[in-house]
Amino acid sequence: MTSELQIGKRATAPELTSPLRLSSGITLPNRLAKAAMEEQLAGRRSHPDSRLVTLYRTWDAGGVGMMLTGHVMVDRSAVAQPADIVLDATSDLAPFREWAAAARTSSLWMQINHPGRVVRRDTGSRALAPSAVPVDVGPLSKFFPPPTPMTASDIRDTVERFAVTAELADRAGFAGVEIHAAHGYLLAQFLSPLVNKRTDQWGGSLHNRARLLLDVVAAVRARVSPNFGVAVKLNSADFQRGGFDLQDARHVIEWLSDSVDFVELSGGSIESLATAGHPADERTLEREAYFLKLAGELVTDASVPLMLTGGIRRARVAEAVLARGFSLVGVATALAQQPDAPLGWLAGEDGEVPAPRSSLRSKSLRAAAIQASITSQLHDLGRGRSRPTLAPVAALIVDQYRRSRATRRYRQEHSTGQQ
Ligand SMILES: Cc1cc2nc3c(=O)[nH]c(=O)nc-3n(C[C@H](O)[C@H](O)[C@H](O)COP(=O)(O)O)c2cc1C
């Protein structure tokens, strides 16, 4: 174990406690970042409610240097989940200002996203996509409506929406935005040759498939203050045969490098399930930081700071990620379970947070149940409680109930024009 953790270690590897200065001028106090987790805590009109403030104060006090919010939707007619936050030109900025003020010592960035075709049929959301390729998740595919290929005007409108949301995040007091181009949402759909079958300037070559992402980044940069951070979350690979792969990621990182503060690397999509990693039944570095081997190949060429997220649950693994050449370490699940784990890690403890488990046999059901139990933990933290997480199966049942209530409210607000 120890020798494996030393592999590729650089003499100059930064410590977890080292500050990091980004190109926008923001200095992060340390190398640990709370990665994005969709909180599903929207109140009326998809605004943040007070539970989000409590949740982010808790993480801020737990020692991380940066917090990335769960994805915030740029278009209220297309939401990944009915209780997702939306920030658009019609939003009231006051609750967003309260949310931004939850960060006292860490840097709080808003992740902004458009789900594209990954919208639930029951929300009545518009399923837009580069091409008419439906979501394929086996028997669960029926929950996703058939997507409509985007027109040039839909594409221009979407670029503008990302820019508006970023500008509003800046005005509300967030330190930066992270544009979500991973995990199979709209920007990743354009990047993927399996979903993007277009023959115009947004399809075909990798450069054409990356055009929407690059235009979004440029439009966001043009609209925000010079000292406001801009980052991108990108897959190191989609883990689908013929999909976006490591070589593609290498080029896209190069094209982004002059205009972003950092690129966060993750992997997988709703169709490949790799986002949730592999069960860590063996304690090896590659099983723990499960994208490290693949994404590590991108570090040598990159001229922009890279962040690695996925499976990191203890200090020694986080240090090994820095030793491999990454500038930042992203942690999601472990910080839902134990929001103050970074305090121990920064003080030199290994402090492993055990991975959540479920004995369900079906892989997709198991992933859904674990995801639901993590969401329920976020909700508990938002209420100021820190009791043990609901058992995954119980969390799945609660999640279904909560989701159907949120769907009713979303549809009602949408149909009465309150959106
Ligand atoms: C409940 C939950 C919600 C998530 N929501 C988002 C999200 O909104 N945006 C995003 O980029 N990733 C999201 N993720 C993925 C995480 O950011 C991260 O990439 C993934 O969980 C692997 O990291 P981990 O092993 O530290 O959890 C979510 C993960 C979980 C568990």
Ligand as a Chemical Component Dictionary entry (heavy atoms), coordinates in Angstrom:
data_LIG
# 
_chem_comp.id                   LIG 
_chem_comp.type                 NON-POLYMER 
_chem_comp.pdbx_formal_charge   0 
_chem_comp.three_letter_code    LIG 
# 
loop_
_chem_comp_atom.comp_id 
_chem_comp_atom.atom_id 
_chem_comp_atom.alt_atom_id 
_chem_comp_atom.type_symbol 
_chem_comp_atom.charge 
_chem_comp_atom.model_Cartn_x 
_chem_comp_atom.model_Cartn_y 
_chem_comp_atom.model_Cartn_z 
_chem_comp_atom.pdbx_ordinal 
LIG C1  C1  C 0 -25.707 12.830 -4.150  1  
LIG C2  C2  C 0 -24.749 13.207 -5.255  2  
LIG C3  C3  C 0 -25.042 14.278 -6.085  3  
LIG C4  C4  C 0 -24.134 14.650 -7.096  4  
LIG N1  N1  N 0 -24.408 15.760 -7.841  5  
LIG C5  C5  C 0 -23.475 16.233 -8.712  6  
LIG C6  C6  C 0 -23.653 17.475 -9.370  7  
LIG O1  O1  O 0 -24.637 18.195 -9.166  8  
LIG N2  N2  N 0 -22.687 17.870 -10.237 9  
LIG C7  C7  C 0 -21.555 17.119 -10.470 10 
LIG O2  O2  O 0 -20.693 17.534 -11.249 11 
LIG N3  N3  N 0 -21.366 15.944 -9.854  12 
LIG C8  C8  C 0 -22.279 15.507 -8.966  13 
LIG N4  N4  N 0 -22.039 14.355 -8.275  14 
LIG C9  C9  C 0 -20.777 13.623 -8.541  15 
LIG C10 C10 C 0 -19.662 14.088 -7.604  16 
LIG O3  O3  O 0 -19.308 15.440 -7.783  17 
LIG C11 C11 C 0 -18.408 13.249 -7.817  18 
LIG O4  O4  O 0 -17.901 13.488 -9.124  19 
LIG C12 C12 C 0 -18.668 11.750 -7.620  20 
LIG O5  O5  O 0 -19.580 11.509 -6.565  21 
LIG C13 C13 C 0 -17.381 11.001 -7.300  22 
LIG O6  O6  O 0 -16.740 11.556 -6.160  23 
LIG P1  P1  P 0 -16.863 10.902 -4.681  24 
LIG O7  O7  O 0 -16.381 9.495  -4.828  25 
LIG O8  O8  O 0 -15.967 11.748 -3.835  26 
LIG O9  O9  O 0 -18.292 10.960 -4.299  27 
LIG C14 C14 C 0 -22.927 13.938 -7.287  28 
LIG C15 C15 C 0 -22.640 12.850 -6.450  29 
LIG C16 C16 C 0 -23.521 12.499 -5.435  30 
LIG C17 C17 C 0 -23.165 11.346 -4.551  31 
# 
loop_
_chem_comp_bond.comp_id 
_chem_comp_bond.atom_id_1 
_chem_comp_bond.atom_id_2 
_chem_comp_bond.value_order 
_chem_comp_bond.pdbx_ordinal 
LIG C1  C2  SING 1  
LIG C2  C3  SING 2  
LIG C2  C16 DOUB 3  
LIG C3  C4  DOUB 4  
LIG C4  N1  SING 5  
LIG C4  C14 SING 6  
LIG N1  C5  DOUB 7  
LIG C5  C6  SING 8  
LIG C5  C8  SING 9  
LIG C6  O1  DOUB 10 
LIG C6  N2  SING 11 
LIG N2  C7  SING 12 
LIG C7  O2  DOUB 13 
LIG C7  N3  SING 14 
LIG N3  C8  DOUB 15 
LIG C8  N4  SING 16 
LIG N4  C9  SING 17 
LIG N4  C14 SING 18 
LIG C9  C10 SING 19 
LIG C10 O3  SING 20 
LIG C10 C11 SING 21 
LIG C11 O4  SING 22 
LIG C11 C12 SING 23 
LIG C12 O5  SING 24 
LIG C12 C13 SING 25 
LIG C13 O6  SING 26 
LIG O6  P1  SING 27 
LIG P1  O7  DOUB 28 
LIG P1  O8  SING 29 
LIG P1  O9  SING 30 
LIG C14 C15 DOUB 31 
LIG C15 C16 SING 32 
LIG C16 C17 SING 33 
# 
